[in-house]
Amino acid sequence: MIDSLVTFVIGVSGGNAALAIVLFTLAVRLLLLPLGIRQARSARIRERLAPRLRALRATFERDPERLAKETSALFAAEGTSPFAGILPGLAQLPFMWLVYRVATHPTALAGHDLLGAPLGQQVASVVTSYGLVSWPVSVFALVIVLLVVVAWLTSRQIRSKLTAEQPEVLRRVMPLLPYGSVLAAAVLPLAAGLYLLVSTAWTAGERAVLATRPL
């Protein structure tokens, strides 16, 4: 089944597997765009409600159950939820799992590469096969460097939206989460790294655009 799916998608992309991954990723992100808009709207609502949320925490500091209930009611009145911000990430998991299955399939990406670097191999395998100083390793390194740049930009976007009212642990952890894609790309096949690069770059661009538009 995996072979048939990959053959079809690559065929639609003119036989270029790397292009097929890029087009598949863009199609997924277009499909999830409504969730991205909902996430941006939720972030703006949270900023507007920050004083009221702070007041609720002060009032029900010793009653966590009541605090959770009142917070949920406050967000519900605005037509959103405290958890709306994580929906796009959760919605991507099935697609990421599919890309992982394709990338680790023994034959699906056999013979396909990105600028000479095999799409179905991890960086350790590429180093073993071609040597540390080689063109395929350079391609892999370029993908990881680009992921670091996108993760840094995304981390700055997240940091700019954090408020003093949010828990300190959250303010420390949230800006670090984008770097998870870099760690994943270092251990996953190149095909998955390419998916992560296109997807995270889309996320950074989407956030920048939606931040300047009325929702």
TAGI-V454622 format. One record per pair of residues at least 4 apart in sequence whose ideal C-beta (glycine too) atoms are under 6 Angstrom apart, sorted by the first residue. I is the first residue (numbers start at 1). J is the second residue. D is the distance in whole Angstrom. If there is no record, write none. Layout:
BEGIN
I:J:D
I:J:D
END
This chain:
BEGIN
2:105:5
2:108:5
3:108:6
6:10:6
6:102:6
6:108:4
9:20:5
10:17:5
10:20:5
13:19:5
13:20:4
13:23:6
17:109:6
17:112:4
17:119:6
18:114:4
21:191:6
21:194:5
21:195:6
22:198:5
25:195:5
25:198:4
25:199:5
28:95:5
29:202:5
32:88:6
32:91:5
35:87:5
35:88:5
35:91:6
36:88:5
36:206:5
38:84:6
39:85:5
39:88:5
40:210:4
40:215:6
41:215:4
42:80:5
42:84:4
42:85:5
43:161:6
45:49:6
45:78:5
45:80:5
49:53:5
50:163:6
50:165:5
54:165:5
56:70:5
60:66:5
60:67:4
75:80:5
75:81:5
75:82:5
80:84:5
86:90:6
87:91:6
92:96:6
99:192:5
99:195:5
100:192:6
102:108:5
103:189:4
103:191:4
103:192:5
109:119:5
109:120:4
109:191:6
112:119:5
113:117:6
113:118:5
113:119:6
114:119:6
115:139:5
116:135:5
116:136:6
117:136:4
117:139:4
117:140:6
117:190:6
119:190:5
119:191:4
120:189:5
121:125:4
121:126:5
121:189:6
122:189:5
123:140:5
126:130:6
126:136:5
126:137:6
126:140:6
127:132:5
127:137:6
130:134:4
130:136:5
143:193:5
143:197:6
144:185:5
146:197:6
147:181:5
147:182:5
147:185:5
147:197:5
148:182:5
150:200:5
150:201:5
150:204:6
151:178:4
151:179:5
151:182:6
153:204:5
154:178:4
154:204:5
155:175:4
155:178:5
157:207:5
158:174:5
158:175:5
159:175:5
162:166:6
162:171:5
166:170:5
166:171:6
170:174:6
181:196:5
181:200:5
184:188:5
185:193:4
185:196:6
188:192:4
195:199:6
196:200:6
202:206:6
END
